[in-house]
Amino acid sequence: MPFAGHLHPMTALARKLQSRGHEVMFFSFPDSERIVRSANLPFVSFCPQEYPEGSLAKELTPVATMYGLEIAQYINREVAPGLCSAAFRHLPKLLVEAGVEALVIDTGYSYVEFVPMSLRIPYVHIWNMLHFDMSGATPDCFFNSPPVRSPETLEIFAPLMKVAKSYARKSGLQIDWSDRASTFSRLAMITQTPREFDFPTFNFPTQFHYAGPFHDNEGREPIPFPWERLTGKPLVYASMGSLANGLERIYKSILQAAERFHGQQFVLSVGRHVNPGDLGPLPANTIVVRAAPQLELLKRAVLCITHAGLNTTLESLAQGVPMVAIPIGYDQPGVAARIAYHGVGEFLNLEDVTEKRLAALIWQVQEDPIYRYKAHYFQRVIVHTHGLDKAAEIVEQALGKTELASFPK
């Protein structure tokens, strides 16, 4: 999927597979090319006619000011069906021409696995976002608490399923439409979420594997930052992600809360949908930028204020940094619930965000050493898990023992 939160872990995995001697080609939309090229990977663009560079960013602009289920509803109604149709039209021919022998698929790109199924090409799935528990044993990741399996969640995928059913009929694929997991890879599904960071559950299929964050600290384009403005005071890093990041009132609340902490410095990354000049007078202890070198700043941070995107969360834990989360939508409520469940931070629902309540949580998470202690525990887990190596090994084992004959149409 052409989103930074999906492309950064996916390019890291591609680089790891490449380093282990495999020939790797990265297929995605024109809007993905800059990030993929920065990772020094061969890039194959498909559907440049339907989605020329910049078009997807424009199509996703309304998401910037959405929250809750409306984000998933909009993407799966207005965006995902078109992306899926484009893959169905163009990807089969490109894969055949390139001589692709196996696919590693972003699970967030729903139903694209129908292409390798129709070509009898083996594939594995990667959960770059928080994985879904299709058994219903744990709450849907769209929520930070029950309902476990809601009618709203099922309705979200209806427009996308219509496109998928049409392609399946034309390709002669027999699909169990009552089970969304029926077309997930039978060889391997790999999540970059560490097992220790999930809820306790024993309902995943045998081909489901926990790994760990797909970080290699390389392969990302450099982002300018005014390093000379850092004062050496304890640093709090804040970002609301790269998609639903246009809610000005959240940034204003963060800045107002920051003004209470004179002994600390705050760096706030606001993205392209918010004009820093519209946020009012900036406190003296803040630096506001449109984009920030997140990994480098987290290495210096004592706290991360986050939208609870999975990548930012795992990057924070990899540095032992506790969090205050403000989940906005999609899988973020599920990530925020795990942040609180495992004691590495606290979360505040979007509608409850005020300067006073946010400042209270910032103070609480920093003053109680248990949060940093537990964040350091996950830092050690991540170090010892070697998520990228583990994922690459699972991919190799899954595809290495595959016979094409085992993939009937």
ZAGU-783403 format. One record per residue (C-alpha): residue number from 1; residue in one letter; x, y, z. Coordinates in steps of 0.25 Angstrom, whole numbers, always signed. Example, Ala and Ser with C-alpha at 12.3 -4.5 7.8 and 13.67 -1.06 7.14 Angstrom:
// residues 2
   i aa     X     Y     Z
   1  A   +49   -18   +31
   2  S   +55    -4   +29
This chain:
// residues 409
   i aa     X     Y     Z
   1  M    +0    +0    +0
   2  P    +5   +14    -3
   3  F    +6   +19   +11
   4  A   +18   +22   +18
   5  G   +14   +14   +30
   6  H   +13    +2   +21
   7  L   +25    +5   +12
   8  H   +36    +7   +22
   9  P   +35    -7   +28
  10  M   +32   -14   +15
  11  T   +44    -7    +9
  12  A   +53   -12   +21
  13  L   +48   -26   +19
  14  A   +51   -25    +4
  15  R   +65   -20    +7
  16  K   +67   -31   +17
  17  L   +63   -42    +7
  18  Q   +72   -35    -4
  19  S   +84   -36    +6
  20  R   +81   -51    +7
  21  G   +83   -53    -7
  22  H   +69   -52   -13
  23  E   +65   -44   -25
  24  V   +55   -34   -21
  25  M   +46   -25   -29
  26  F   +36   -16   -22
  27  F   +23   -14   -28
  28  S   +14    -2   -24
  29  F    +8   +11   -29
  30  P   +15   +24   -34
  31  D   +13   +31   -21
  32  S   +22   +20   -14
  33  E   +34   +21   -23
  34  R   +41   +32   -15
  35  I   +41   +24    -3
  36  V   +45   +11   -10
  37  R   +56   +17   -18
  38  S   +61   +24    -5
  39  A   +63    +9    +0
  40  N   +71    +6   -12
  41  L   +61    -5   -17
  42  P   +57    -8   -31
  43  F   +43    -2   -33
  44  V   +32    -6   -43
  45  S   +21    +4   -44
  46  F    +7    -1   -48
  47  C    -5    +7   -53
  48  P    +2   +21   -55
  49  Q    -9   +24   -64
  50  E   -20   +23   -54
  51  Y   -11   +27   -42
  52  P    -1   +37   -47
  53  E    +9   +42   -36
  54  G    +2   +51   -26
  55  S   -12   +46   -29
  56  L   -13   +37   -18
  57  A    -8   +47    -8
  58  K   -20   +56   -13
  59  E   -30   +45   -12
  60  L   -26   +43    +2
  61  T   -27   +58    +6
  62  P   -41   +56   +12
  63  V   -35   +46   +22
  64  A   -27   +57   +29
  65  T   -38   +62   +37
  66  M   -46   +49   +39
  67  Y   -46   +41   +52
  68  G   -51   +28   +57
  69  L   -58   +18   +48
  70  E   -60   +28   +37
  71  I   -46   +27   +33
  72  A   -47   +12   +30
  73  Q   -61   +14   +24
  74  Y   -55   +25   +14
  75  I   -43   +17   +10
  76  N   -50    +4    +8
  77  R   -62   +12    +0
  78  E   -54   +22    -8
  79  V   -40   +18    -9
  80  A   -37    +3    -7
  81  P   -47    -2   -18
  82  G   -40    +6   -29
  83  L   -26    +1   -24
  84  C   -31   -13   -24
  85  S   -37   -12   -38
  86  A   -24    -6   -43
  87  A   -16   -18   -37
  88  F   -26   -27   -44
  89  R   -24   -21   -57
  90  H    -9   -19   -58
  91  L    -2   -27   -48
  92  P    -4   -41   -54
  93  K    +3   -37   -67
  94  L   +14   -30   -60
  95  L   +17   -42   -51
  96  V   +18   -51   -63
  97  E   +27   -42   -71
  98  A   +36   -40   -59
  99  G   +37   -55   -57
 100  V   +32   -54   -42
 101  E   +33   -67   -35
 102  A   +27   -63   -22
 103  L   +20   -51   -15
 104  V   +22   -44    -2
 105  I    +9   -37    +0
 106  D    +5   -25    +9
 107  T    -8   -31   +16
 108  G   -13   -16   +16
 109  Y   -15   -17    +1
 110  S   -28   -26    +3
 111  Y   -31   -37    -7
 112  V   -19   -34   -16
 113  E   -15   -48   -13
 114  F   -25   -52   -23
 115  V   -15   -49   -34
 116  P    -5   -59   -30
 117  M   -16   -69   -27
 118  S   -21   -68   -41
 119  L    -6   -69   -46
 120  R    -3   -81   -37
 121  I    +9   -73   -31
 122  P   +12   -75   -16
 123  Y   +10   -64    -7
 124  V   +12   -60    +8
 125  H    +5   -49   +15
 126  I   +12   -38   +24
 127  W    +4   -30   +34
 128  N   +11   -16   +34
 129  M    -1   -10   +41
 130  L    -7   -17   +54
 131  H   -12   -31   +50
 132  F   -27   -35   +50
 133  D   -31   -46   +59
 134  M   -41   -52   +50
 135  S   -46   -62   +61
 136  G   -53   -51   +69
 137  A   -45   -55   +81
 138  T   -40   -41   +83
 139  P   -46   -28   +80
 140  D   -45   -23   +66
 141  C   -33   -13   +64
 142  F   -43    -2   +60
 143  F   -47    -1   +75
 144  N   -39    +0   +88
 145  S   -50    -9   +95
 146  P   -61   -18   +91
 147  P   -69   -20   +82
 148  V   -61   -32   +78
 149  R   -67   -34   +64
 150  S   -77   -23   +61
 151  P   -86   -21   +49
 152  E   -79    -8   +46
 153  T   -66   -15   +44
 154  L   -73   -25   +34
 155  E   -79   -13   +26
 156  I   -66    -6   +25
 157  F   -61   -16   +15
 158  A   -74   -18    +6
 159  P   -70    -8    -5
 160  L   -57   -15    -6
 161  M   -62   -29    -6
 162  K   -71   -25   -18
 163  V   -59   -22   -26
 164  A   -52   -35   -21
 165  K   -64   -44   -24
 166  S   -65   -39   -39
 167  Y   -50   -43   -41
 168  A   -51   -56   -34
 169  R   -63   -60   -43
 170  K   -55   -56   -56
 171  S   -43   -64   -51
 172  G   -50   -76   -47
 173  L   -46   -75   -32
 174  Q   -55   -82   -22
 175  I   -55   -74   -10
 176  D   -62   -76    +4
 177  W   -67   -62    +5
 178  S   -72   -64   +19
 179  D   -58   -65   +24
 180  R   -49   -53   +21
 181  A   -37   -61   +26
 182  S   -39   -72   +15
 183  T   -31   -65    +5
 184  F   -19   -61   +14
 185  S    -6   -69   +11
 186  R    -6   -83   +15
 187  L    +9   -83   +15
 188  A   +12   -71   +25
 189  M    +5   -59   +31
 190  I   +16   -50   +38
 191  T   +13   -39   +47
 192  Q   +23   -29   +51
 193  T   +16   -28   +65
 194  P   +24   -35   +75
 195  R   +17   -47   +82
 196  E   +19   -40   +95
 197  F   +12   -27   +91
 198  D    -1   -35   +87
 199  F   -13   -38   +95
 200  P   -13   -53  +100
 201  T   -19   -61   +90
 202  F   -18   -75   +84
 203  N   -27   -75   +72
 204  F   -17   -72   +61
 205  P   -15   -82   +50
 206  T    -2   -90   +50
 207  Q    +4   -82   +38
 208  F    +2   -69   +46
 209  H   +16   -64   +52
 210  Y   +20   -52   +61
 211  A   +33   -46   +58
 212  G   +37   -32   +62
 213  P   +39   -18   +57
 214  F   +44   -17   +42
 215  H   +54    -7   +45
 216  D   +68    -6   +40
 217  N   +71    +9   +42
 218  E   +75   +10   +28
 219  G   +68   +12   +14
 220  R   +60   +25   +18
 221  E   +62   +38   +11
 222  P   +68   +49   +20
 223  I   +59   +59   +26
 224  P   +65   +73   +29
 225  F   +63   +77   +44
 226  P   +68   +89   +52
 227  W   +77   +81   +61
 228  E   +84   +94   +66
 229  R   +71   +98   +73
 230  L   +71   +86   +82
 231  T   +75   +91   +96
 232  G   +79   +78  +103
 233  K   +67   +78  +112
 234  P   +58   +65  +113
 235  L   +52   +63   +99
 236  V   +37   +60   +97
 237  Y   +34   +56   +82
 238  A   +20   +57   +77
 239  S   +14   +53   +64
 240  M    +0   +49   +59
 241  G    +5   +41   +47
 242  S    +5   +43   +32
 243  L   -10   +40   +28
 244  A   -21   +45   +38
 245  N   -12   +57   +43
 246  G   -20   +69   +40
 247  L   -27   +72   +53
 248  E   -22   +85   +57
 249  R   -29   +85   +71
 250  I   -20   +73   +75
 251  Y    -7   +80   +72
 252  K   -12   +92   +79
 253  S   -15   +84   +91
 254  I    -1   +78   +91
 255  L    +5   +92   +90
 256  Q    -3   +97  +101
 257  A    +1   +85  +110
 258  A   +15   +87  +106
 259  E   +15  +101  +112
 260  R   +13   +95  +125
 261  F   +26   +87  +125
 262  H   +37   +98  +125
 263  G   +48   +88  +128
 264  Q   +46   +80  +115
 265  Q   +46   +83  +100
 266  F   +35   +78   +91
 267  V   +37   +75   +76
 268  L   +24   +74   +69
 269  S   +23   +68   +54
 270  V   +10   +73   +48
 271  G   +10   +68   +34
 272  R    +6   +74   +21
 273  H    -9   +77   +24
 274  V    -6   +87   +35
 275  N    +0  +101   +34
 276  P    +9  +103   +47
 277  G    +5  +118   +46
 278  D    -9  +114   +48
 279  L    -6  +108   +62
 280  G    -5  +121   +69
 281  P    +7  +126   +77
 282  L   +17  +115   +79
 283  P   +22  +113   +93
 284  A   +37  +116   +95
 285  N   +40  +101   +98
 286  T   +34   +96   +85
 287  I   +40   +93   +71
 288  V   +29   +91   +61
 289  V   +32   +85   +47
 290  R   +24   +78   +36
 291  A   +33   +66   +36
 292  A   +43   +60   +45
 293  P   +54   +50   +46
 294  Q   +46   +41   +55
 295  L   +56   +30   +58
 296  E   +67   +40   +61
 297  L   +58   +48   +70
 298  L   +53   +36   +78
 299  K   +67   +32   +81
 300  R   +68   +45   +89
 301  A   +53   +45   +95
 302  V   +48   +43  +109
 303  L   +34   +42  +104
 304  C   +26   +40   +91
 305  I   +12   +46   +88
 306  T    +7   +38   +77
 307  H    -6   +35   +69
 308  A    -3   +20   +73
 309  G    +1   +16   +59
 310  L    +8    +3   +59
 311  N   +21    +7   +53
 312  T   +23   +19   +63
 313  T   +19   +11   +74
 314  L   +29    +0   +71
 315  E   +40   +10   +68
 316  S   +37   +16   +82
 317  L   +38    +3   +89
 318  A   +51    +0   +81
 319  Q   +57   +12   +88
 320  G   +50    +9  +102
 321  V   +42   +21  +101
 322  P   +28   +21  +108
 323  M   +16   +28  +101
 324  V    +4   +36  +102
 325  A    -5   +32   +91
 326  I   -17   +39   +84
 327  P   -22   +29   +74
 328  I   -30   +35   +63
 329  G   -35   +23   +54
 330  Y   -32   +10   +46
 331  D   -24    +1   +55
 332  Q   -19   +11   +64
 333  P   -30    +9   +75
 334  G   -25    -6   +76
 335  V   -10    -2   +77
 336  A   -14    +9   +88
 337  A   -21    -2   +96
 338  R    -8   -11   +95
 339  I    +0    +1  +100
 340  A    -9    +3  +112
 341  Y   -10   -12  +114
 342  H    +5   -15  +115
 343  G    +7    -2  +123
 344  V   +17    +5  +114
 345  G    +8   +17  +113
 346  E    -6   +22  +114
 347  F   -16   +27  +104
 348  L   -27   +38  +103
 349  N   -39   +36   +93
 350  L   -39   +47   +83
 351  E   -52   +54   +88
 352  D   -46   +54  +102
 353  V   -34   +62   +98
 354  T   -32   +75  +106
 355  E   -20   +83  +110
 356  K   -22   +79  +125
 357  R   -24   +64  +122
 358  L   -13   +63  +113
 359  A    -3   +70  +122
 360  A    -8   +61  +133
 361  L    -4   +48  +125
 362  I    +9   +54  +121
 363  W   +13   +57  +135
 364  Q    +7   +43  +140
 365  V   +15   +35  +129
 366  Q   +28   +42  +132
 367  E   +27   +43  +147
 368  D   +23   +28  +150
 369  P   +36   +20  +146
 370  I   +28    +7  +143
 371  Y   +25   +12  +129
 372  R   +39   +14  +126
 373  Y   +43    +1  +132
 374  K   +32    -7  +124
 375  A   +37    +1  +111
 376  H   +51    -4  +114
 377  Y   +46   -18  +115
 378  F   +40   -17  +101
 379  Q   +53   -11   +96
 380  R   +60   -23  +101
 381  V   +50   -32   +95
 382  I   +52   -25   +81
 383  V   +67   -26   +82
 384  H   +67   -41   +85
 385  T   +55   -44   +75
 386  H   +63   -39   +62
 387  G   +49   -37   +55
 388  L   +55   -34   +41
 389  D   +64   -47   +41
 390  K   +52   -55   +47
 391  A   +42   -50   +37
 392  A   +52   -53   +25
 393  E   +55   -67   +30
 394  I   +40   -70   +31
 395  V   +38   -65   +17
 396  E   +50   -74   +12
 397  Q   +45   -86   +19
 398  A   +30   -84   +14
 399  L   +34   -82    +0
 400  G   +46   -91    -1
 401  K   +37  -103    +2
 402  T   +26   -99    -7
 403  E   +22  -107   -20
 404  L   +13   -99   -30
 405  A    +4  -111   -31
 406  S    -1  -108   -17
 407  F    -7   -95   -22
 408  P   -19  -100   -30
 409  K   -29   -90   -36
